[in-house]
Amino acid sequence: FSNTRSVVEIAIADIIALTRRLTVFNDEMHAGTWNKSAVGAHEIRGRTLGIVGYGNIGTQLSVLAENLGMSVVFYDTAEKLALGNARRMESLDELLEIADIVTLHVDGRAGNAGMFGAEQVAKMRPGAVFLNLSRGFVVDYGALRDAILSGHVAGAAVDVFPTEPKRKGDPFASELQGLPNVILTPHTGGSTEEAQEAIGQFVATKIRDYLTTGSTTLSVNLPNLALEHGDGVNRLAYLHRNVPGVLARVNQILATHDVNIEGQLLATRGDLGYVVT
């Protein structure tokens, strides 16, 4: 949750900027053109926001969008409780049929690769706006480019890309560069000073928990395990290869030394096993 609010706020900012065509007005003003016009500019109040992926970010965005007067629909492959007046759609196609703004907030699992391609772009409402602040590999940006140039999609905000530069200042290229009413940001959806501070505190706390209790909850590369730690007991944590018989051997050694076990948990993940006694 450390950077959830930061991503939600940039999504709201992108939605308003694209719906009001602020990028177009900004470019024209910098070019010395005074083009005061209401054509193509809309309020977000009363418009329908379609959220694809109703997790931590999607749910909070849903609440804030409703507070701004938007109608919210969402689609998620898992069963999720709808917040406020948000409505769950039975399919992605159903969402695309009615959403004025489509925003992706899916996770990075391999099954989501290419989930939003030319077929999905074509099913969006004419004049709809598209946002991707989730993962770069889930969208066919070539298809999105074609839809923007044809006018089918009125604008887009993209914060993530299939291939991203490794370091700050490295060159960047995308087929979306130079398109009208398109906002491109360098994967900074969660990059605010507040979010970075919260992430630092979160990581430090997780390291502390591992050192003091052996907890690996939310670890990305170790089995997730947390054993309640009582007073007057000692902890033995053992990281091992995921092969049969490890737990039996550990307990055999403890029994040989007349050690009484008060609590024990083992979890495996890929080639690794982790047991806390």
Backbone bond lengths (Angstrom), bond angles and torsions (degrees), N, CA, C in turn:
res aa  C-N    CA-C-N  psi(-1)  N-CA   C-N-CA  omega(-1)  CA-C   N-CA-C  phi
1 F - - - 1.456 - - 1.525 112.97 -
2 S 1.327 118.06 -2.21 1.465 120.30 -169.68 1.523 113.34 -60.44
3 N 1.331 117.31 -37.96 1.467 119.09 -177.76 1.530 112.55 -114.37
4 T 1.330 117.08 14.64 1.465 121.11 -177.80 1.519 111.31 -57.84
5 R 1.337 116.25 -49.68 1.463 119.93 -176.83 1.524 110.98 -61.87
6 S 1.324 117.91 -38.61 1.462 120.92 -178.63 1.525 110.98 -62.95
7 V 1.335 117.38 -41.52 1.459 120.92 179.07 1.525 110.29 -66.85
8 V 1.324 116.42 -41.89 1.460 120.48 179.94 1.522 110.91 -62.08
9 E 1.314 117.33 -42.55 1.465 120.07 -178.50 1.521 111.96 -65.59
10 I 1.336 118.06 -39.94 1.466 118.74 179.55 1.525 110.03 -69.94
11 A 1.334 117.33 -30.81 1.464 120.18 175.79 1.527 110.34 -64.31
12 I 1.323 117.25 -45.13 1.462 121.10 177.94 1.529 110.09 -61.48
13 A 1.332 116.41 -43.61 1.469 120.21 179.32 1.526 110.98 -61.58
14 D 1.330 117.28 -43.56 1.466 121.33 179.30 1.526 111.06 -63.85
15 I 1.323 116.42 -42.22 1.467 120.42 -178.56 1.524 110.69 -60.52
16 I 1.333 116.66 -46.96 1.465 120.17 -179.92 1.526 110.82 -66.09
17 A 1.329 117.40 -44.53 1.459 121.21 -177.52 1.530 111.35 -62.18
18 L 1.340 116.75 -42.15 1.458 119.77 -178.49 1.520 111.69 -72.68
19 T 1.323 116.95 -39.80 1.462 120.26 -178.62 1.526 111.41 -68.14
20 R 1.326 117.00 -31.21 1.464 121.35 176.66 1.529 112.56 -91.35
21 R 1.331 116.93 -1.08 1.470 123.25 179.80 1.533 111.05 57.03
22 L 1.309 115.98 40.74 1.458 120.42 -178.87 1.519 112.08 -66.33
23 T 1.324 117.20 -30.21 1.471 119.17 179.88 1.525 111.02 -65.05
24 V 1.346 115.85 -39.95 1.465 120.19 -179.75 1.528 110.11 -66.71
25 F 1.334 116.95 -47.28 1.459 120.56 178.59 1.526 111.30 -60.45
26 N 1.330 116.15 -40.79 1.464 120.69 -179.66 1.525 110.90 -62.49
27 D 1.348 116.44 -46.65 1.470 119.78 -179.33 1.532 110.79 -62.09
28 E 1.338 116.30 -42.17 1.459 119.67 -178.43 1.529 111.40 -67.57
29 M 1.312 117.17 -38.48 1.472 120.22 178.83 1.525 110.87 -64.91
30 H 1.335 116.22 -41.48 1.470 119.30 178.17 1.527 111.32 -66.62
31 A 1.338 115.78 -26.13 1.461 119.79 177.99 1.531 111.81 -86.63
32 G 1.337 116.66 0.54 1.456 120.52 177.06 1.506 114.76 87.74
33 T 1.352 117.22 18.76 1.465 121.17 -179.04 1.525 110.32 -108.25
34 W 1.352 115.36 124.45 1.462 121.30 176.73 1.528 108.29 -95.96
35 N 1.377 115.61 104.95 1.459 119.96 -173.83 1.521 109.56 -124.46
36 K 1.340 115.63 69.22 1.454 119.89 -179.73 1.519 109.47 -73.75
37 S 1.351 115.90 111.91 1.455 120.31 -175.63 1.524 109.46 -156.02
38 A 1.316 116.05 148.35 1.465 121.13 175.73 1.521 112.02 -98.06
39 V 1.325 117.38 -1.76 1.463 121.20 -176.55 1.529 110.34 -63.49
40 G 1.319 116.27 124.50 1.459 121.44 177.16 1.510 114.87 81.45
41 A 1.326 118.53 -3.93 1.466 122.11 179.80 1.525 109.70 -99.92
42 H 1.329 116.28 132.59 1.461 120.37 -175.46 1.524 110.60 -134.88
43 E 1.325 115.65 157.22 1.450 121.30 166.87 1.523 108.66 -76.77
44 I 1.321 116.89 152.51 1.463 118.59 175.02 1.527 110.63 -85.65
45 R 1.316 117.05 -18.66 1.455 120.68 176.63 1.529 109.99 -59.69
46 G 1.331 115.77 129.11 1.458 120.85 179.31 1.513 114.57 86.79
47 R 1.328 117.41 -8.04 1.459 119.41 178.96 1.526 109.60 -89.69
48 T 1.328 115.73 161.12 1.467 121.01 -174.74 1.522 110.53 -101.35
49 L 1.322 115.74 123.97 1.461 122.51 177.10 1.521 108.93 -99.87
50 G 1.333 116.60 124.28 1.455 122.02 177.11 1.519 110.42 -104.16
51 I 1.310 117.06 115.37 1.458 122.57 -177.59 1.521 109.14 -103.22
52 V 1.322 116.73 120.17 1.457 122.11 177.92 1.529 107.75 -102.08
53 G 1.322 115.93 107.88 1.462 122.06 -173.02 1.512 109.59 102.77
54 Y 1.325 116.57 102.07 1.465 121.41 -171.90 1.532 109.83 -108.56
55 G 1.344 115.49 55.08 1.456 120.77 178.50 1.520 111.52 -95.13
56 N 1.331 116.15 -144.98 1.467 120.94 -177.37 1.522 111.99 -56.93
57 I 1.330 116.20 -47.40 1.463 120.89 -177.49 1.521 110.65 -75.38
58 G 1.324 116.73 -46.77 1.454 120.60 -177.83 1.516 113.10 -58.59
59 T 1.330 117.71 -41.11 1.455 120.52 -178.75 1.522 111.90 -68.55
60 Q 1.344 117.37 -41.87 1.465 119.00 179.92 1.527 111.09 -69.10
61 L 1.333 116.80 -37.19 1.457 120.56 175.30 1.521 109.97 -62.14
62 S 1.319 116.88 -38.54 1.459 122.02 178.79 1.520 110.95 -57.97
63 V 1.331 117.18 -45.30 1.469 121.63 -178.19 1.528 110.91 -66.01
64 L 1.335 117.11 -46.38 1.467 120.07 -178.29 1.530 111.30 -67.11
65 A 1.329 117.14 -38.21 1.460 120.09 179.53 1.524 110.64 -63.78
66 E 1.327 117.21 -40.50 1.459 119.97 176.96 1.527 111.36 -62.93
67 N 1.327 116.41 -38.21 1.459 120.24 178.24 1.523 112.26 -63.60
68 L 1.334 116.29 -23.63 1.462 121.12 177.55 1.532 111.90 -90.67
69 G 1.316 116.84 3.53 1.457 120.39 175.45 1.510 114.99 94.57
70 M 1.336 117.80 11.77 1.458 120.17 179.67 1.524 111.02 -87.97
71 S 1.325 115.57 153.55 1.458 121.47 168.14 1.528 107.20 -90.49
72 V 1.330 117.11 137.61 1.464 120.65 -174.26 1.520 110.14 -119.75
73 V 1.328 115.06 130.04 1.461 121.86 169.21 1.526 106.89 -124.07
74 F 1.318 116.24 152.82 1.463 118.36 -179.03 1.518 110.60 -144.22
75 Y 1.342 114.50 158.31 1.460 120.99 175.22 1.513 108.06 -135.68
76 D 1.334 115.92 132.86 1.455 121.91 176.56 1.513 107.91 -146.75
77 T 1.324 116.85 143.08 1.460 119.97 -179.14 1.519 111.51 -71.25
78 A 1.333 117.04 -21.89 1.462 121.33 177.71 1.525 109.84 -98.24
79 E 1.315 116.31 157.34 1.454 120.80 177.06 1.526 109.13 -71.24
80 K 1.331 117.34 122.59 1.460 122.11 -179.06 1.521 109.86 -130.45
81 L 1.320 116.43 142.33 1.451 121.83 177.09 1.515 109.79 -75.27
82 A 1.324 117.46 126.17 1.461 121.61 178.54 1.522 109.81 -74.96
83 L 1.324 116.54 132.39 1.456 121.35 178.61 1.524 109.40 -95.57
84 G 1.348 115.61 146.23 1.454 120.03 178.25 1.513 111.26 58.03
85 N 1.330 115.93 -131.72 1.466 121.64 -179.63 1.528 112.64 -99.90
86 A 1.332 117.37 11.77 1.463 120.46 179.82 1.524 110.43 -61.24
87 R 1.337 115.89 146.05 1.450 121.69 -178.43 1.522 110.34 -118.79
88 R 1.322 115.02 134.26 1.458 120.08 178.90 1.521 110.15 -83.16
89 M 1.324 116.40 132.71 1.458 122.40 175.12 1.534 109.60 -95.55
90 E 1.319 116.01 144.64 1.459 120.36 -177.25 1.524 112.52 -77.25
91 S 1.332 117.40 -18.34 1.461 120.47 -179.69 1.521 109.58 -151.44
92 L 1.336 115.59 161.40 1.460 120.28 176.27 1.523 110.45 -64.49
93 D 1.328 117.10 -38.47 1.466 120.48 179.22 1.524 111.29 -60.05
94 E 1.322 116.88 -40.11 1.461 120.85 179.68 1.526 110.27 -63.22
95 L 1.321 116.36 -39.24 1.466 120.14 177.98 1.522 111.08 -65.49
96 L 1.336 117.14 -43.83 1.458 121.25 -176.90 1.523 112.17 -64.61
97 E 1.314 117.03 -27.44 1.462 120.95 -178.82 1.527 112.78 -67.42
98 I 1.345 117.36 -28.46 1.466 119.51 -171.90 1.529 114.04 -117.88
99 A 1.322 118.38 -10.68 1.466 120.36 -173.69 1.530 111.62 -82.83
100 D 1.328 116.20 130.70 1.463 121.70 172.76 1.519 110.96 -81.52
101 I 1.327 116.03 -29.74 1.473 122.70 175.95 1.516 107.32 -129.02
102 V 1.316 117.28 129.41 1.459 122.85 177.84 1.522 108.23 -113.83
103 T 1.332 116.95 125.33 1.460 120.13 -179.04 1.524 109.75 -130.00
104 L 1.333 116.40 132.30 1.463 122.18 -176.73 1.520 110.65 -97.71
105 H 1.340 115.87 130.56 1.463 121.64 176.29 1.524 108.89 -141.09
106 V 1.343 114.85 56.08 1.455 121.82 -178.83 1.521 109.83 -96.91
107 D 1.342 116.62 165.16 1.461 119.96 -178.90 1.526 110.73 -89.27
108 G 1.326 115.32 -177.42 1.452 120.69 -171.85 1.511 115.50 -94.49
109 R 1.316 118.66 18.63 1.462 120.05 178.98 1.533 110.66 -62.68
110 A 1.337 115.39 149.28 1.467 120.81 -174.81 1.521 111.85 -59.44
111 G 1.327 117.73 -31.42 1.456 121.15 -178.03 1.516 113.89 -65.65
112 N 1.336 117.98 -15.37 1.464 120.94 179.53 1.522 113.12 -88.08
113 A 1.314 117.90 -4.41 1.463 121.17 -179.79 1.526 110.26 -60.66
114 G 1.328 115.99 128.06 1.451 121.73 177.55 1.517 114.95 67.30
115 M 1.327 117.82 20.33 1.472 120.08 -175.72 1.527 112.38 -68.52
116 F 1.340 117.62 -22.26 1.460 120.29 -178.89 1.524 108.29 -119.55
117 G 1.324 114.85 92.15 1.462 120.63 -176.73 1.514 112.53 -112.62
118 A 1.322 115.96 -158.72 1.469 121.63 -176.79 1.524 111.93 -59.76
119 E 1.325 116.94 -36.33 1.463 120.52 -179.85 1.518 111.32 -63.94
120 Q 1.336 115.99 -43.74 1.467 119.60 -178.99 1.522 111.14 -71.31
121 V 1.327 117.37 -39.20 1.463 120.61 178.01 1.528 110.15 -60.31
122 A 1.324 116.33 -41.89 1.462 120.62 -179.03 1.523 112.20 -65.79
123 K 1.321 117.50 -27.06 1.465 121.35 -178.67 1.524 112.88 -83.91
124 M 1.336 117.56 -7.34 1.458 119.65 175.68 1.523 110.08 -66.54
125 R 1.322 116.10 153.26 1.458 120.28 178.36 1.526 109.90 -64.66
126 P 1.317 119.27 140.53 1.474 120.47 175.51 1.528 110.30 -56.90
127 G 1.328 115.50 130.93 1.452 120.17 -179.83 1.511 114.32 85.08
128 A 1.339 117.75 6.15 1.462 120.80 179.68 1.529 110.12 -75.19
129 V 1.324 114.90 164.29 1.459 123.08 179.71 1.523 108.56 -113.01
130 F 1.339 117.37 145.48 1.464 122.17 -174.84 1.523 110.75 -125.40
131 L 1.347 116.56 137.42 1.455 121.91 176.04 1.522 110.09 -130.61
132 N 1.332 115.72 139.43 1.463 120.43 170.33 1.520 108.91 -133.02
133 L 1.337 115.32 106.72 1.456 122.00 175.67 1.523 109.88 -120.32
134 S 1.339 116.13 29.93 1.465 119.68 -175.90 1.528 112.00 -111.25
135 R 1.334 116.92 -81.71 1.469 122.40 179.73 1.522 108.95 -136.70
136 G 1.324 116.24 141.27 1.453 119.96 -176.10 1.504 114.21 -69.93
137 F 1.342 117.46 -29.76 1.465 119.86 -173.48 1.521 113.56 -82.20
138 V 1.328 117.99 0.71 1.469 118.66 -178.34 1.523 112.67 -88.02
139 V 1.345 117.92 -10.20 1.461 121.08 -173.81 1.525 110.81 -121.25
140 D 1.326 116.14 141.25 1.465 122.80 170.95 1.526 106.69 -87.91
141 Y 1.338 116.70 97.52 1.457 120.08 -175.36 1.523 112.45 -72.21
142 G 1.315 117.67 -22.14 1.455 119.91 174.20 1.525 111.01 -64.52
143 A 1.333 116.24 -43.07 1.461 120.61 177.45 1.515 111.20 -66.07
144 L 1.336 116.10 -37.65 1.462 119.89 178.12 1.523 110.31 -65.07
145 R 1.335 117.41 -40.63 1.458 121.25 177.95 1.537 110.97 -59.01
146 D 1.317 116.17 -46.76 1.469 120.32 -179.57 1.527 110.98 -60.39
147 A 1.342 116.56 -39.91 1.459 120.57 -178.11 1.519 111.70 -69.53
148 I 1.318 117.09 -32.98 1.468 120.64 177.38 1.519 110.32 -70.76
149 L 1.326 116.47 -43.73 1.460 120.35 -179.37 1.527 111.85 -66.27
150 S 1.326 116.91 -31.77 1.460 120.13 179.09 1.528 112.15 -80.00
151 G 1.343 116.53 -14.25 1.453 120.26 -178.25 1.514 113.97 91.56
152 H 1.318 117.13 -3.50 1.469 119.43 179.51 1.526 111.01 -64.49
153 V 1.327 117.18 -40.47 1.460 122.72 174.76 1.523 107.74 -105.19
154 A 1.346 115.99 126.73 1.466 120.51 -172.77 1.519 113.60 -79.54
155 G 1.321 117.79 -18.49 1.456 120.48 -179.38 1.510 110.64 177.41
156 A 1.340 116.37 165.83 1.455 120.35 -178.06 1.519 109.97 -151.90
157 A 1.322 115.05 149.34 1.460 122.27 172.10 1.522 107.72 -125.72
158 V 1.321 116.92 124.56 1.459 121.75 -175.50 1.526 108.92 -129.48
159 D 1.328 115.53 127.16 1.468 121.27 -178.78 1.526 112.45 -114.07
160 V 1.335 116.50 -11.10 1.464 121.04 -175.62 1.527 109.86 -133.36
161 F 1.341 115.49 147.89 1.455 120.80 -172.31 1.526 110.17 -138.05
162 P 1.348 117.79 153.62 1.464 120.49 -178.55 1.524 112.44 -58.45
163 T 1.329 116.37 -40.53 1.464 121.45 176.46 1.517 108.09 -125.31
164 E 1.329 116.54 123.66 1.456 120.99 -177.45 1.523 110.58 -121.04
165 P 1.337 117.74 144.07 1.470 120.75 176.87 1.526 110.94 -56.16
166 K 1.322 115.93 149.69 1.461 120.67 -177.30 1.521 112.41 -79.90
167 R 1.339 116.51 -33.72 1.461 119.19 -172.39 1.524 110.73 -129.21
168 K 1.309 115.05 154.85 1.455 121.85 176.00 1.528 109.24 -60.43
169 G 1.317 116.81 131.41 1.463 121.70 179.80 1.509 113.96 95.22
170 D 1.343 118.36 -11.12 1.468 120.63 177.64 1.534 110.10 -68.04
171 P 1.334 118.29 151.63 1.473 120.62 179.15 1.521 111.39 -65.02
172 F 1.318 114.97 151.73 1.464 121.68 -178.13 1.517 108.86 -136.54
173 A 1.321 116.70 141.96 1.469 121.13 177.59 1.515 109.46 -142.34
174 S 1.326 115.82 141.17 1.460 121.62 178.04 1.515 109.30 -151.81
175 E 1.341 115.79 149.67 1.454 120.36 177.28 1.518 112.38 -69.20
176 L 1.324 117.12 -7.93 1.465 121.18 -179.98 1.523 113.06 -91.92
177 Q 1.310 117.37 -6.39 1.462 119.95 -179.78 1.523 111.12 -66.36
178 G 1.335 115.48 140.64 1.452 121.34 175.53 1.512 115.38 81.09
179 L 1.329 118.20 2.91 1.462 120.42 -179.94 1.526 110.99 -83.95
180 P 1.336 117.76 149.64 1.465 120.37 -179.50 1.524 111.99 -71.64
181 N 1.325 115.55 141.96 1.465 123.21 177.89 1.525 112.39 54.30
182 V 1.318 115.55 44.40 1.467 121.90 176.38 1.526 108.33 -124.37
183 I 1.332 115.39 127.73 1.466 122.36 178.02 1.521 107.92 -106.10
184 L 1.328 116.85 122.05 1.456 122.52 176.73 1.527 108.62 -115.19
185 T 1.320 117.25 126.74 1.466 122.01 177.56 1.524 109.02 -127.42
186 P 1.351 118.00 147.81 1.470 122.16 -172.14 1.529 113.71 -84.36
187 H 1.328 116.37 64.25 1.465 122.54 178.65 1.535 111.27 52.60
188 T 1.322 114.79 49.40 1.468 120.68 -177.71 1.525 112.19 -112.72
189 G 1.334 117.10 18.00 1.456 119.66 -179.22 1.521 112.80 -54.69
190 G 1.313 117.02 -40.11 1.461 120.85 179.66 1.512 113.52 -103.75
191 S 1.319 117.19 11.70 1.466 120.65 -174.40 1.522 111.69 -96.42
192 T 1.310 115.34 80.80 1.453 122.02 168.58 1.528 107.41 -121.39
193 E 1.307 117.07 159.76 1.458 119.48 179.24 1.524 110.87 -61.35
194 E 1.349 115.93 -36.34 1.463 119.04 179.47 1.527 111.08 -65.53
195 A 1.338 116.28 -42.95 1.461 119.77 -179.48 1.526 111.33 -66.37
196 Q 1.327 117.01 -41.85 1.457 119.50 -179.42 1.523 111.42 -64.89
197 E 1.332 117.15 -37.21 1.461 120.09 176.16 1.525 110.75 -64.50
198 A 1.333 116.31 -43.16 1.465 120.17 179.49 1.525 111.32 -64.33
199 I 1.343 116.64 -38.82 1.460 120.29 178.92 1.530 110.49 -65.59
200 G 1.340 116.55 -41.21 1.463 120.45 177.99 1.518 111.80 -60.52
201 Q 1.316 116.46 -43.07 1.458 120.68 178.30 1.525 111.06 -65.69
202 F 1.336 115.77 -39.86 1.453 120.84 -179.86 1.527 110.95 -62.67
203 V 1.339 116.77 -47.68 1.463 120.86 -178.27 1.527 110.39 -63.95
204 A 1.330 116.41 -44.04 1.467 120.09 179.66 1.531 110.71 -60.28
205 T 1.326 116.47 -40.50 1.466 120.91 179.05 1.520 111.23 -64.48
206 K 1.343 116.69 -40.80 1.460 120.17 179.87 1.534 111.37 -65.47
207 I 1.331 116.83 -38.62 1.468 119.76 177.48 1.524 109.88 -66.02
208 R 1.339 116.09 -41.60 1.466 120.28 177.48 1.523 110.60 -60.14
209 D 1.340 116.93 -44.51 1.460 120.50 -179.34 1.523 111.49 -62.71
210 Y 1.328 116.67 -37.78 1.460 119.67 178.93 1.528 110.75 -65.57
211 L 1.323 115.81 -43.99 1.459 119.16 -177.52 1.519 112.50 -69.40
212 T 1.339 117.56 -33.78 1.465 120.44 -175.05 1.522 113.84 -91.66
213 T 1.340 117.69 -32.14 1.463 119.88 -175.40 1.527 113.25 -126.61
214 G 1.332 117.31 -8.24 1.460 120.03 -177.41 1.512 114.15 81.70
215 S 1.345 117.95 6.00 1.461 121.49 -177.66 1.521 111.69 -67.93
216 T 1.329 116.37 133.70 1.470 121.57 174.88 1.528 110.71 -119.18
217 T 1.336 117.97 22.78 1.457 122.27 -178.86 1.522 111.22 -55.55
218 L 1.328 117.00 130.60 1.465 126.39 179.97 1.525 113.69 72.00
219 S 1.335 117.93 9.69 1.466 120.00 173.56 1.521 109.71 -63.39
220 V 1.332 116.70 143.13 1.462 120.34 -179.69 1.523 112.58 -92.59
221 N 1.349 118.22 -12.58 1.460 119.28 -175.75 1.525 113.79 -131.13
222 L 1.335 118.05 3.43 1.457 121.54 174.62 1.526 109.37 -125.40
223 P 1.331 117.49 155.02 1.465 119.19 174.16 1.529 110.07 -55.47
224 N 1.329 116.75 137.36 1.466 121.10 -179.28 1.525 109.92 -82.00
225 L 1.329 115.75 121.97 1.453 120.32 -174.64 1.522 109.36 -154.19
226 A 1.317 116.69 137.93 1.470 122.20 175.03 1.515 108.41 -145.28
227 L 1.320 116.85 117.79 1.461 123.28 -179.82 1.517 109.11 -109.15
228 E 1.325 115.97 129.44 1.466 119.74 179.35 1.522 110.08 -57.29
229 H 1.324 115.92 133.47 1.468 121.55 -173.23 1.521 109.16 -111.81
230 G 1.318 116.39 110.53 1.455 120.51 -179.74 1.516 112.78 -92.87
231 D 1.319 116.25 172.71 1.466 121.63 178.44 1.530 110.03 -80.77
232 G 1.317 115.11 151.66 1.456 120.59 174.90 1.514 114.18 75.55
233 V 1.320 117.64 17.23 1.464 120.73 177.08 1.524 109.51 -127.01
234 N 1.308 116.19 159.73 1.461 121.77 176.54 1.524 109.31 -110.44
235 R 1.310 115.24 151.03 1.461 121.27 -176.16 1.525 110.50 -109.53
236 L 1.337 114.94 135.88 1.458 121.64 172.77 1.520 107.81 -121.65
237 A 1.328 117.89 116.29 1.462 122.86 178.86 1.523 108.23 -111.46
238 Y 1.315 116.43 130.92 1.449 120.41 -175.89 1.522 110.33 -132.77
239 L 1.327 116.65 114.14 1.457 123.61 176.07 1.526 108.14 -95.09
240 H 1.317 117.40 128.46 1.458 119.75 -171.50 1.527 111.53 -146.67
241 R 1.309 115.82 170.35 1.458 120.76 173.60 1.534 108.50 -71.63
242 N 1.330 116.00 145.57 1.457 121.21 -177.83 1.530 109.93 -80.38
243 V 1.322 114.91 82.46 1.463 121.71 177.91 1.531 108.15 -128.84
244 P 1.319 117.83 155.84 1.465 120.37 -178.33 1.527 112.50 -65.55
245 G 1.329 115.75 148.18 1.462 121.67 170.51 1.511 116.35 92.09
246 V 1.338 118.91 -3.46 1.460 120.52 -176.13 1.521 111.15 -63.74
247 L 1.332 117.17 -47.14 1.461 120.17 -177.51 1.527 111.11 -62.61
248 A 1.320 116.96 -39.24 1.468 120.41 178.60 1.516 110.89 -63.37
249 R 1.331 116.94 -39.76 1.469 119.90 -179.42 1.518 111.06 -69.24
250 V 1.359 116.22 -40.47 1.461 119.69 177.68 1.519 110.29 -59.79
251 N 1.320 116.79 -47.07 1.463 120.34 -177.31 1.530 112.14 -70.15
252 Q 1.331 116.46 -29.62 1.458 119.44 176.48 1.523 110.72 -64.93
253 I 1.337 115.70 -41.64 1.470 120.10 178.43 1.525 110.36 -64.61
254 L 1.342 116.69 -43.16 1.462 119.83 179.34 1.527 110.96 -63.50
255 A 1.328 116.64 -40.82 1.463 120.16 179.46 1.519 111.65 -64.62
256 T 1.337 115.54 -37.44 1.463 119.49 178.81 1.525 111.36 -59.81
257 H 1.336 116.17 -31.81 1.469 121.28 -179.48 1.524 112.25 -98.52
258 D 1.345 115.90 17.62 1.468 121.54 177.08 1.524 112.66 55.36
259 V 1.323 116.78 41.49 1.469 121.91 178.17 1.525 109.07 -92.75
260 N 1.331 115.96 128.09 1.460 120.71 177.69 1.523 109.51 -90.70
261 I 1.321 116.72 130.27 1.471 121.77 -178.72 1.522 109.72 -93.50
262 E 1.319 115.96 120.87 1.466 121.01 178.95 1.527 111.80 -91.31
263 G 1.332 116.96 -30.44 1.450 121.31 178.33 1.520 109.54 -162.45
264 Q 1.342 116.46 149.35 1.464 119.52 -177.71 1.522 110.00 -157.39
265 L 1.341 115.81 138.43 1.455 121.66 175.98 1.516 109.05 -138.68
266 L 1.334 116.02 143.17 1.464 121.50 174.57 1.519 108.36 -132.44
267 A 1.325 115.76 139.63 1.465 121.35 174.89 1.515 108.35 -139.04
268 T 1.335 116.34 151.09 1.458 120.85 177.60 1.517 109.62 -124.37
269 R 1.322 115.38 154.37 1.464 121.56 177.90 1.519 107.63 -152.01
270 G 1.300 115.89 107.88 1.467 118.87 -178.54 1.518 110.59 62.29
271 D 1.323 116.92 -124.92 1.472 122.00 -177.70 1.512 112.80 -85.13
272 L 1.332 118.05 -2.68 1.455 120.26 -174.44 1.521 112.03 -109.65
273 G 1.316 115.19 147.47 1.454 122.84 171.02 1.504 108.19 -126.59
274 Y 1.337 116.71 152.91 1.453 120.50 -177.98 1.526 107.69 -145.96
275 V 1.310 117.08 124.11 1.450 121.34 179.91 1.522 109.74 -126.17
276 V 1.320 115.74 134.21 1.457 122.01 175.27 1.513 108.41 -118.87
277 T 1.336 115.24 128.97 1.468 121.63 -178.48 1.525 108.89 -121.55
